[in-house]
Amino acid sequence: MSEDETHHAKSTLDRLVYSANQISNFFRSQKHDQAVAGVETHIAKFWDPRMRKMIFAHLKASGEGLTPLAREALESLAKKQNAA
């Protein structure tokens, strides 16, 4: 991977982490189970499969930067998508 490609992938991942955290911040005022489901549903409905693939790979590697709520929702969604 070239330096430009590496930078682009990192900046894309940074944006995905930021976005997942923003979504989790929106839902965090709800009861915990509802908040997890809300984040999970939003990402499943509105994120492109490539975006989900990239954030799932990041989650598996470390999940660095994800809020606990975003992490939990992504883990749940990844588990459901792997089972399907």
Secondary structure as the mmCIF struct_conf table of DSSP 4:
data_model
#
loop_
_struct_conf.conf_type_id
_struct_conf.id
_struct_conf.beg_label_comp_id
_struct_conf.beg_label_asym_id
_struct_conf.beg_label_seq_id
_struct_conf.end_label_comp_id
_struct_conf.end_label_asym_id
_struct_conf.end_label_seq_id
HELX_RH_AL_P HELX_RH_AL_P1 GLU A 3 PHE A 27
TURN_TY1_P TURN_TY1_P1 ARG A 28 SER A 29
BEND BEND1 GLN A 30 GLN A 30
HELX_RH_AL_P HELX_RH_AL_P2 HIS A 32 PHE A 46
BEND BEND2 TRP A 47 TRP A 47
HELX_RH_AL_P HELX_RH_AL_P3 PRO A 49 ALA A 61
TURN_TY1_P TURN_TY1_P2 SER A 62 SER A 62
TURN_TY1_P TURN_TY1_P3 GLU A 64 GLY A 65
HELX_RH_AL_P HELX_RH_AL_P4 PRO A 68 ALA A 83
#
